[in-house]
Amino acid sequence: MESICGATFVFDHEGEPDLIGNELTSGAYRVMVGRAPAGEGPPMHVHPHTDEGFYIGEGELTFVFGDREVVAGPGTFVFVPRGVEHTAHITKPLRGLLIYSPGDAEHITQPVKSS
């Protein structure tokens, strides 16, 4: 298990959670596969150094941005560029991929202070 952005993911294989790691992409991106139960996500935040991509294979993930919500079901890919305020809540048990780039950067979650 690993906590990523406030959600606890269970990975479907032993060892590191990477499905595709830095060594295969020369640090361009990382791909992790996992599953997580329905539940609340982290507070609004940004990732100052990394872009994020989510592929939902099963379940549902609701993304909240400053001006809208996006409900992502099976077969959906959501791209969140670095610096974009967002959060996500797992609304139905999830199985999918988390992709971030660059893969050799620290994937920092920086909370956004409400005004």
N, C-alpha and C positions, 0 to 999 in steps of 0.2 A: 504494500500500500504506500501511496505517496500523496501528500497534500499539494495540490496545484491550484492556485488562485482561490483558496478557501474550500475547495471540494476535495474529498478523499477518493482517490481512484485506486481500484484494484487492477493490477496488470495481469494479462492473460498468459504470462509466461514467467519463468524464473529469471533471476538476474536483473540487470538494468532495464528500465522501462522503455528504452529506445527500440523502436522497430527499425528505424533508419537513423543512424547516429552521425556525428560529425566526421568520423573517419571515412565514411562513404561519400560525403558531400563537401569535403574540404572546408567544413565550418559554415557552409551556406545555410543549412537548415537542419532541424531535428524533427523527427516524427515519432510520436509516442501513441500507443494504443492502450485503451483501458475501458473500464466500466465503472459506473458510480450510481448509487441509489438516488431517488428523488430527494430534493432538499434545497435549502437556501444556499445562495452563493456568497461571494465576498461583497464588501461594500463597493461603491463606485470607485474605480481606480484607473490608472493608466500604466502602460509598460513603456518606459522611456527609451529603451534600447532595442526592443524586439517587436516585430509584427507577429500577429497570431492568426492562425487559421484553424477552424473546427470543422470536421466532417462528422455528421451524425449518421451512424449506421443503423442504430435502433434507439428508440426513445424520443425524448423531446427536450430541447434546451431553449429557454427564453432569454434572449439578450435584451438588456436595457441600455439605451444610449441616452444622451442628454435630451434628445427631441423625439424619441420613438422607441417602441419595442419591436423586436423581431422574433417570431416563434419559428424555430427551426426543427423540423421533423426528419424522419428517415430519408436519406439521400440528399440532404441539404449540406452545402458548404457555406460557412460564414467567415469572411475575412475582416479582421480588425487591425487597421494600421497602427503602428506605434504612436503613442501620444493621444489616442482617441479615448475619451472617458467612456467607461462601460462597466457593466457587471453582467453576470449570467446566472440563471437559476435552473436547476435540473427539475423540470416539471413532470417528466416520466422517466423511469430508470433508463440510464444511458449506456450505450456502447458506441465508441467512436474513436476518432483520431484527434490529437492535438498536434499542430504543426507550428513551430515558431522559427523565425529567421531574424538575424543570423543565428545559426545554431551554436556558435561558439561564444555568444554574448551571454551575460548573466540575465536570466529572465526575471527581472525585478517587478514586483507588484507594488505600485506606489499609490496609497489611498488618496482620494481627491477630497479636499476639505470643502464642506458645504458653505455657501456664502450667506 
